[in-house]
Amino acid sequence: MTGPAAGVATGSHDPANYIRQRDSRAGEGQARDLSYPPLPSPLTVGCYDNHTHLEIADGDDPLDYRQQLDLASSVGIRGVVQVGGDLESSRWSAEMASREPRMLAAVAIHPNEAPGYAASGTLDAALAEIDELAARPRVRAIGETGLDYFRTPESGRAAQHRSFEAHIAIAKKHDLAMQIHDRDAHEAVLETLLRVGAPARTVFHCFSGDAAMARVCADNGWYLSFAGTVTFKNAHNLREALTIIPRERILVETDAPFLTPEPYRGRPNSPYLIPLTLRFMADHLDTEVSMLAAQISSNTEAVYGSWNAEPVRQPGGVSPWDAAVDPAEIA
């Protein structure tokens, strides 16, 4: 998650509803185009979106998670990893993955949220709940966690580091993948991983480093996940990293509703736009789109496992999400 998501829970007892509303402004007074881009041509070989936030509503006419997954399926996206960033969105991610066969979940306290939990004296309790959520079926990753020196001032960095190392321990405990958020903190993230020891399957979500950093990641067997940012005109560092990272370490993501690829930068993003980023990457690597899609699909399953390995809960099943909810309301 790279942009701000304003708002709180909708108030409905139905957990399938949005719990966040994205700020409709791109920056200081700059209006965004709030229409969703058109559907791209379908992929011949399917692929996955390994990092998305479908709990965040965006656009003039927001798409709920079912609509987004249906559109994604129509263009060859086989599944998504729905990623939490605080307790509320992590609970949502775990719950929705338990009922949706096209979704797996990642749960965590985002590094920009960690200082707030620490300041209120609730960080340890929040980490304990993430540990509990990590044991739930179809939760396959801890994330997004890491360090962010861009949005969080130095006063909050101690909490970020403590949270990051706790998440690493949780990922190892449950043998889960870990998705790293790293913004303006490359050296500190690498130092932490090398000192503490990274989980067996470590992914740099929305990789933002350069070729030198990509070589360090390759040497350690870590994965680089490329978002729509790789298509941006000034992203030469990302394209250089994409060139040198081994193909078996490449993943692709949207980080939806953020980071929409060119030529629709700034508009609402969604997993159905993965083909745009994938085709750009294939063109840059001078390879066939189908070949790259097959490779990335294999890589994604190596990191998170099969989307079909665990059954989803049947409609009407009792959920721990909200004991007050009538199962008929959420079927």
VEXDREN-2710 file (C-alpha; in Angstrom, 1 decimal):
% VEXDREN-2710
k/r/px/py/pz
1/MET/0.0/0.0/0.0
2/THR/1.6/3.2/-1.1
3/GLY/-1.1/5.9/-0.9
4/PRO/-3.4/7.1/1.8
5/ALA/-6.7/5.5/2.4
6/ALA/-9.0/7.7/4.3
7/GLY/-12.1/6.7/6.2
8/VAL/-13.3/3.9/8.5
9/ALA/-15.6/0.9/8.4
10/THR/-18.8/1.4/6.6
11/GLY/-20.8/0.4/9.6
12/SER/-22.6/-2.5/7.9
13/HIS/-22.4/-5.8/9.6
14/ASP/-21.6/-7.4/6.2
15/PRO/-17.8/-7.8/6.1
16/ALA/-17.9/-8.0/2.3
17/ASN/-18.5/-4.2/2.2
18/TYR/-15.6/-1.8/1.9
19/ILE/-13.8/-0.8/5.0
20/ARG/-11.8/2.0/3.4
21/GLN/-12.4/4.9/1.0
22/ARG/-9.4/6.2/-0.9
23/ASP/-8.7/9.9/-1.0
24/SER/-10.0/11.1/-4.4
25/ARG/-7.2/13.6/-4.7
26/ALA/-3.8/12.7/-6.1
27/GLY/-2.0/15.4/-4.3
28/GLU/-2.2/19.0/-3.3
29/GLY/-5.3/20.2/-5.1
30/GLN/-4.7/18.0/-8.1
31/ALA/-7.8/16.2/-9.2
32/ARG/-7.7/12.6/-10.4
33/ASP/-9.6/10.9/-13.2
34/LEU/-11.9/8.7/-11.2
35/SER/-13.0/6.4/-14.0
36/TYR/-11.8/2.8/-14.2
37/PRO/-9.7/2.1/-17.3
38/PRO/-11.1/-0.2/-20.0
39/LEU/-10.5/-3.9/-20.0
40/PRO/-7.2/-5.0/-21.6
41/SER/-7.1/-7.9/-24.1
42/PRO/-7.1/-11.2/-22.2
43/LEU/-3.9/-13.1/-21.6
44/THR/-3.5/-16.4/-23.4
45/VAL/-1.7/-17.9/-20.4
46/GLY/-3.1/-16.9/-17.0
47/CYS/-1.2/-15.1/-14.3
48/TYR/-1.7/-13.8/-10.7
49/ASP/-1.8/-10.5/-8.9
50/ASN/0.3/-11.1/-5.8
51/HIS/-0.5/-7.9/-4.0
52/THR/-3.8/-6.0/-4.0
53/HIS/-6.1/-4.1/-1.6
54/LEU/-9.7/-4.9/-2.6
55/GLU/-11.0/-3.5/0.7
56/ILE/-10.3/0.0/-0.5
57/ALA/-13.1/1.7/-2.5
58/ASP/-12.0/4.0/-5.3
59/GLY/-13.4/5.7/-8.4
60/ASP/-16.6/7.4/-9.4
61/ASP/-18.4/4.0/-9.3
62/PRO/-16.4/1.8/-7.0
63/LEU/-16.2/-1.9/-7.8
64/ASP/-16.6/-4.3/-5.0
65/TYR/-14.2/-7.2/-4.6
66/ARG/-16.5/-9.7/-6.4
67/GLN/-16.8/-7.4/-9.4
68/GLN/-13.0/-6.8/-9.5
69/LEU/-12.3/-10.6/-9.3
70/ASP/-14.9/-11.3/-12.1
71/LEU/-13.2/-8.7/-14.4
72/ALA/-9.8/-10.1/-13.5
73/SER/-10.9/-13.6/-14.3
74/SER/-12.3/-12.4/-17.7
75/VAL/-8.8/-11.3/-18.8
76/GLY/-6.9/-14.4/-17.5
77/ILE/-6.0/-13.4/-13.9
78/ARG/-6.1/-16.7/-12.0
79/GLY/-6.1/-15.3/-8.5
80/VAL/-5.0/-12.5/-6.1
81/VAL/-3.2/-12.1/-2.8
82/GLN/-5.4/-9.7/-0.7
83/VAL/-3.1/-7.8/1.6
84/GLY/-3.8/-6.2/5.0
85/GLY/-2.1/-3.2/6.5
86/ASP/-3.7/-2.9/10.0
87/LEU/-5.9/-5.1/12.2
88/GLU/-9.1/-4.2/10.5
89/SER/-7.9/-4.8/6.9
90/SER/-6.0/-8.0/8.0
91/ARG/-9.2/-9.4/9.5
92/TRP/-11.0/-8.5/6.3
93/SER/-8.4/-10.2/4.2
94/ALA/-8.4/-13.4/6.2
95/GLU/-12.2/-13.6/6.2
96/MET/-12.7/-12.9/2.5
97/ALA/-10.0/-15.4/1.5
98/SER/-11.8/-18.0/3.6
99/ARG/-14.9/-17.7/1.4
100/GLU/-13.4/-16.7/-2.0
101/PRO/-11.5/-19.4/-4.1
102/ARG/-9.7/-16.7/-6.2
103/MET/-8.2/-15.0/-3.1
104/LEU/-5.5/-15.8/-0.7
105/ALA/-4.6/-13.5/2.2
106/ALA/-1.6/-11.7/3.7
107/VAL/-1.9/-10.1/7.2
108/ALA/0.3/-7.5/8.9
109/ILE/0.7/-4.1/10.5
110/HIS/2.0/-1.7/7.9
111/PRO/5.2/0.1/8.9
112/ASN/3.4/3.4/8.7
113/GLU/0.8/2.1/11.1
114/ALA/3.2/0.6/13.6
115/PRO/4.1/3.9/15.4
116/GLY/0.5/4.7/16.0
117/TYR/-0.1/1.3/17.7
118/ALA/3.1/1.8/19.7
119/ALA/2.0/5.3/20.8
120/SER/-1.3/3.9/22.1
121/GLY/0.4/1.0/23.8
122/THR/-1.3/-1.6/21.6
123/LEU/1.4/-2.7/19.3
124/ASP/2.2/-5.9/21.2
125/ALA/-1.5/-6.8/21.2
126/ALA/-1.8/-6.0/17.5
127/LEU/1.2/-8.3/16.7
128/ALA/-0.4/-11.0/18.8
129/GLU/-3.5/-10.9/16.8
130/ILE/-1.5/-10.9/13.5
131/ASP/0.1/-14.1/14.9
132/GLU/-3.4/-15.6/15.4
133/LEU/-4.6/-14.5/12.0
134/ALA/-1.6/-16.1/10.4
135/ALA/-2.8/-19.5/11.5
136/ARG/-6.1/-19.2/9.7
137/PRO/-6.8/-21.2/6.5
138/ARG/-5.8/-19.5/3.2
139/VAL/-3.6/-16.9/4.9
140/ARG/-0.4/-17.5/3.1
141/ALA/1.8/-14.5/3.8
142/ILE/2.8/-11.9/6.4
143/GLY/2.6/-8.5/4.9
144/GLU/2.9/-5.9/4.2
145/THR/5.6/-5.2/6.7
146/GLY/9.0/-3.5/6.5
147/LEU/10.3/0.0/6.8
148/ASP/9.2/3.3/5.4
149/TYR/11.4/6.3/6.0
150/PHE/9.4/8.5/3.6
151/ARG/6.1/8.9/5.5
152/THR/7.2/8.1/9.0
153/PRO/9.6/10.6/10.8
154/GLU/12.6/9.4/12.7
155/SER/10.7/9.4/16.0
156/GLY/8.6/6.5/14.7
157/ARG/11.4/4.4/13.3
158/ALA/12.0/2.4/16.5
159/ALA/8.4/1.1/16.4
160/GLN/8.8/0.3/12.7
161/HIS/11.9/-1.8/13.4
162/ARG/10.4/-3.6/16.3
163/SER/7.3/-4.4/14.3
164/PHE/9.3/-5.5/11.2
165/GLU/11.4/-8.0/13.3
166/ALA/8.2/-9.3/15.0
167/HIS/6.6/-9.9/11.6
168/ILE/9.7/-11.8/10.4
169/ALA/9.4/-14.0/13.4
170/ILE/5.7/-14.7/12.8
171/ALA/6.4/-15.6/9.1
172/LYS/9.0/-18.1/10.2
173/LYS/6.9/-19.5/13.0
174/HIS/4.0/-20.3/10.5
175/ASP/6.3/-21.0/7.5
176/LEU/4.6/-18.3/5.5
177/ALA/5.9/-16.0/2.8
178/MET/6.6/-12.4/3.7
179/GLN/5.8/-9.3/1.7
180/ILE/8.1/-6.3/2.3
181/HIS/7.1/-2.7/2.1
182/ASP/10.4/-0.7/1.5
183/ARG/10.2/3.0/0.9
184/ASP/13.4/5.1/1.2
185/ALA/14.8/2.5/3.5
186/HIS/16.7/0.1/1.2
187/GLU/19.8/-0.2/3.3
188/ALA/18.0/-0.6/6.6
189/VAL/15.7/-3.3/5.2
190/LEU/18.6/-5.3/3.8
191/GLU/20.6/-5.0/7.0
192/THR/17.6/-6.2/9.0
193/LEU/17.0/-9.2/6.8
194/LEU/20.6/-10.2/6.7
195/ARG/21.1/-9.8/10.5
196/VAL/17.9/-11.4/11.6
197/GLY/17.5/-13.9/8.8
198/ALA/14.8/-13.6/6.1
199/PRO/11.9/-16.0/5.9
200/ALA/12.4/-18.8/3.3
201/ARG/10.1/-17.0/0.8
202/THR/10.6/-13.2/0.9
203/VAL/9.0/-10.8/-1.6
204/PHE/9.9/-7.2/-2.1
205/HIS/6.4/-5.8/-2.8
206/CYS/6.4/-3.0/-5.4
207/PHE/10.2/-3.2/-5.7
208/SER/11.6/0.3/-5.7
209/GLY/15.4/-0.4/-5.7
210/ASP/17.9/-0.5/-8.5
211/ALA/20.1/-3.1/-10.2
212/ALA/22.6/-3.2/-7.4
213/MET/19.9/-4.0/-4.8
214/ALA/18.3/-6.5/-7.2
215/ARG/21.6/-8.4/-7.3
216/VAL/21.6/-8.6/-3.5
217/CYS/18.1/-9.9/-3.6
218/ALA/19.0/-12.4/-6.3
219/ASP/22.0/-13.6/-4.3
220/ASN/19.8/-14.3/-1.3
221/GLY/17.0/-16.0/-3.3
222/TRP/14.4/-13.2/-2.6
223/TYR/11.7/-12.3/-5.0
224/LEU/11.0/-8.9/-6.7
225/SER/7.4/-8.0/-7.4
226/PHE/6.9/-5.3/-10.0
227/ALA/3.9/-3.0/-10.0
228/GLY/2.6/-0.5/-12.6
229/THR/5.5/1.7/-11.6
230/VAL/7.8/-0.3/-13.9
231/THR/5.8/1.3/-16.8
232/PHE/6.4/4.9/-15.6
233/LYS/8.7/6.9/-17.9
234/ASN/11.2/7.9/-15.2
235/ALA/11.5/4.4/-13.7
236/HIS/14.8/3.5/-15.3
237/ASN/16.0/1.9/-12.1
238/LEU/13.1/-0.6/-12.0
239/ARG/13.7/-1.6/-15.6
240/GLU/17.4/-2.1/-14.9
241/ALA/16.5/-4.3/-11.9
242/LEU/14.0/-6.3/-14.0
243/THR/16.7/-6.9/-16.6
244/ILE/19.1/-8.5/-14.2
245/ILE/16.9/-10.4/-11.7
246/PRO/16.6/-14.1/-12.6
247/ARG/13.3/-14.9/-14.3
248/GLU/12.5/-17.4/-11.6
249/ARG/12.5/-14.5/-9.0
250/ILE/10.0/-12.2/-10.8
251/LEU/6.4/-11.6/-9.6
252/VAL/3.8/-9.0/-10.7
253/GLU/1.2/-7.0/-8.8
254/THR/-1.2/-4.1/-9.0
255/ASP/-1.1/-2.7/-5.4
256/ALA/-4.6/-1.7/-6.4
257/PRO/-6.2/0.8/-6.2
258/PHE/-2.8/2.5/-6.3
259/LEU/0.0/2.6/-9.0
260/THR/-2.1/2.1/-12.1
261/PRO/0.2/1.4/-15.1
262/GLU/0.6/3.6/-18.1
263/PRO/-1.3/4.8/-20.1
264/TYR/-3.8/5.1/-17.2
265/ARG/-1.6/6.4/-14.4
266/GLY/-3.6/8.1/-11.7
267/ARG/-6.9/6.3/-12.4
268/PRO/-8.3/3.6/-10.2
269/ASN/-6.3/0.4/-10.4
270/SER/-7.7/-3.2/-10.2
271/PRO/-6.3/-6.7/-10.7
272/TYR/-7.8/-6.8/-14.2
273/LEU/-5.1/-4.4/-15.3
274/ILE/-2.3/-6.9/-14.6
275/PRO/-2.0/-7.7/-18.4
276/LEU/-0.9/-4.1/-19.1
277/THR/2.1/-4.4/-16.7
278/LEU/2.9/-8.0/-17.8
279/ARG/2.9/-7.1/-21.5
280/PHE/5.2/-4.1/-20.7
281/MET/7.6/-6.3/-18.8
282/ALA/7.6/-8.9/-21.5
283/ASP/8.4/-6.3/-24.1
284/HIS/11.2/-4.9/-22.0
285/LEU/12.7/-8.4/-21.5
286/ASP/12.2/-9.2/-25.3
287/THR/10.2/-12.4/-24.5
288/GLU/6.8/-13.7/-25.3
289/VAL/4.0/-12.6/-23.0
290/SER/2.8/-16.2/-22.6
291/MET/6.3/-17.4/-21.6
292/LEU/6.6/-14.7/-19.0
293/ALA/3.1/-15.3/-17.7
294/ALA/3.8/-19.0/-17.3
295/GLN/7.1/-18.3/-15.5
296/ILE/5.5/-15.7/-13.1
297/SER/2.5/-18.1/-12.4
298/SER/5.0/-20.8/-11.5
299/ASN/7.0/-18.4/-9.3
300/THR/3.8/-17.2/-7.6
301/GLU/2.7/-20.7/-6.7
302/ALA/6.2/-21.4/-5.4
303/VAL/5.8/-18.5/-3.0
304/TYR/2.2/-18.8/-1.9
305/GLY/1.2/-22.4/-2.8
306/SER/-1.9/-23.4/-4.8
307/TRP/-5.1/-21.4/-4.6
308/ASN/-6.9/-24.7/-4.6
309/ALA/-4.9/-26.3/-1.7
310/GLU/-7.5/-25.4/0.9
311/PRO/-11.3/-25.3/0.5
312/VAL/-13.2/-22.1/1.0
313/ARG/-16.1/-22.0/3.5
314/GLN/-19.4/-22.7/2.0
315/PRO/-22.0/-19.9/1.9
316/GLY/-23.9/-19.8/5.1
317/GLY/-21.1/-21.2/7.2
318/VAL/-20.5/-19.7/10.6
319/SER/-17.8/-17.1/10.6
320/PRO/-15.7/-15.8/13.5
321/TRP/-15.9/-12.4/11.8
322/ASP/-18.9/-11.2/13.7
323/ALA/-20.9/-13.6/15.8
324/ALA/-23.9/-11.2/15.6
325/VAL/-24.2/-11.6/11.9
326/ASP/-26.9/-13.8/10.5
327/PRO/-25.1/-16.1/8.1
328/ALA/-27.9/-15.5/5.6
329/GLU/-26.8/-11.9/5.4
330/ILE/-23.4/-12.7/4.1
331/ALA/-24.1/-15.8/1.9
END
